[in-house]
Amino acid sequence: MARQNEMRAILAEGRCMQGSGRAFDAAVMALEEPRLTRQLLECLWDENPGVASRAADALETVTRERPRLLQPWKPALLDLMAEARPIKLRWHLALTVTRLKLTPRECRRAAEVLSGWLDDRSSVVKTCAMQGLAELSLQDESLRNEATDLLRIHSRSGTPAMRARGRILLEQMEKGKDITWHRPKPQEKEAARRVR
């Protein structure tokens, strides 16, 4: 129980509740001690939107390294995705859920939510929804035409970030290249932190 409170306390730190705070530290802890993933996951439903958003940030980092850690909570994450309101929670869920092994039905369910997020007020949520749709189409080939059409539309008419991401995704999909969203891995980020 103390360890769970410690994880929440780490996520609650910071001056700006919408900033990333110590989400990276929480992700590293979960990667080093996978049993902590559950406590981190429970923070997604925290009453404090900053804690929930930072937990989503940390879990997105975890899934880049070890997506299987979240596989047992796939149904809960899909349910949360459908009801998520905070912007930062949405954009991280768009990237996290698509890294899980989903059935065709689950892929369609996630794609429906992501398609709705293309009209979100946040450009980041819209851009991450595009990324998520593209990644889902790799798991469920039946989504490919719809995802490609949406990418084409939004790469012409969306925000500058959507247009750029759409062009990159379409080009990579056309050439059969890896389309996964890449951010620095925890080890790379930690090494860069030590150099400073």
N, C-alpha and C positions, 0 to 999 in steps of 0.2 A: 504494500500500500504506500509506503514512504517513497518507493521508487516511482510510482505513478504520480504522486504529488510533485516529485522532483522534475519529471518530464513536463508537466503542466507549468510549473514555475519557470522552467527554462523558456518555454514558449510565451509566457506572459511578460518576460523582460523586454525592455526597450522603451524609448521615449515616444515613438509613434506606433500606435497599435496596428497600423496597416503596413508598417515596414517589415522587413524580413527578420529582424531581431536575431535570435539565435537558432533559427530554423535549421541552418546548416549543422550546428552542433548537435541538435536533436537527431538529425539524419545520420550523422556519424555514429552516435550512440546506438541507434537502432541497427545499423549495419554491423557494428561490433558485437552487440548483444541482441540477436533477432527476437528474443522473447519480449523485448521492449516495444516491438512493433505494435502490439495490441494496445498498449497504453497511449502510444502516439496516435493510433487510429481512433481511439475513443475521444481524443481531443478535437476531432473533426466536428463533433456535435456539441462542443463547448458553447456556453451561453455568451462568451466573449468572442465577437467575430474576429478579433485580432489573433486570438489563440487558435481558433479554428482555421484561419487562413495560413498561419505559420505551420500548423500541423500538416495542412495540405501541401505546402511548399516542401516541408521535410519529407513527406511520403513520396512526392514526385521525384525527389532526389534518390530516395531509396529504390524506387522502381526502375530507375535508370541502371542501377547496379544489379538488383536482385528482384525482379518483378514477381517471382514466385512467393515472396514473403507476404504479399497482399492477396494472393489467390484465394485463401480461405474466406476472405471478407468481400468477395466479388458481389454477392447479392446486396449486401448493405451499401457498398459503394455505388452500385447502379441505382438503388433507391435514393441515396443522398444526391446523386447527380441530378435526378429529376426534380428535387425540391430545393437545391442550393440557390441561395440568393446573393451572398457576398461575392463581389467581383473576383477577388483573389482566390477564393475557394473554387469558383467556377473554372477559372483558367487552369488551375493546377489539376482539377479533376478531369478536364478535357484531355490532358496529357497523360495522367496516371491511369485512368480506366482503360484507355486504348492499348496499354502495354500488357494488360492481363489477357490470358487465354479465354476468349469468349466464344460461346456457341453462336451459330448464325442468328438465332432469335435474339440473343443478348447484343450482338453487333447491331442489329436493326433497332433495338430499343435505345442503345447509346447513340446511334446515328440520328434518330428522331430528336433526341434532346439536343445534340450538337447542331443540327439543322436549325432548331429554334434559336439557339444562341448566336446564329449568324446575324440576327436582328438586335442583339444586345446593345446597350448604350456604350459599353466599353470596347474600344478597338482591340485591346489585348485579348478579351474574351472571344471576340469574333475571329481573330487571327489563330488563337489556340483551337477554336472549334474547327477551323479549316484544316489545321494540322491533324486533329483527332479524326476527322472524317477521312482524310487521306490514309491514315494509319489503319483505320477500321477496314478500309477497302482491301488491304493486304490480307486481312483475316477472312473476310467474306467477299469473294469475287463478285457476288450479285450486287454489291454496293458500289462497284467501281464506276459504272457509267454515271450514276447519280452524283457520286463524289466528284468525278471529273467535270461534270456539267456545272456543279456549284462552284468549284474552283475557278473555272473559266469565267463565270459570271462575276464573281467577287474579285478576281484578279484584274477585271476591267472597271468595275464600278465601286469597289470597296474603298476603305480608308487607305492611305499610303502603305501602312504595314500589311494590310490584307492583300493589296496588289503585289507587293514585293514577295510575300510568303506564297501567294498563289502562283506567281511565275516560277518561283524556285521549285515548288512542289510539282507543278505540271511538267517542267523540264526533267526533273529527277524521275518522275513516274514514267515519262516517255522513254527515257534512256535505261530504265530498269535499275536505277541507282537506289541506294539506301535513303529513305525519306524521313527517318526518325529525327526528332528534335534533339539537337545536341547542345548541352550546356557543359561547362567543365565538370569532370567527375570529381567526387569528393577528394580523392588523392591529389588531383591536379590543383584543386582549389586550396587544399591544405598546404601543399608545397609552395604555391604562390604566396600564401599568407606568411609562411616562414621566411621568405626572401625579403619581404618588406622591412 
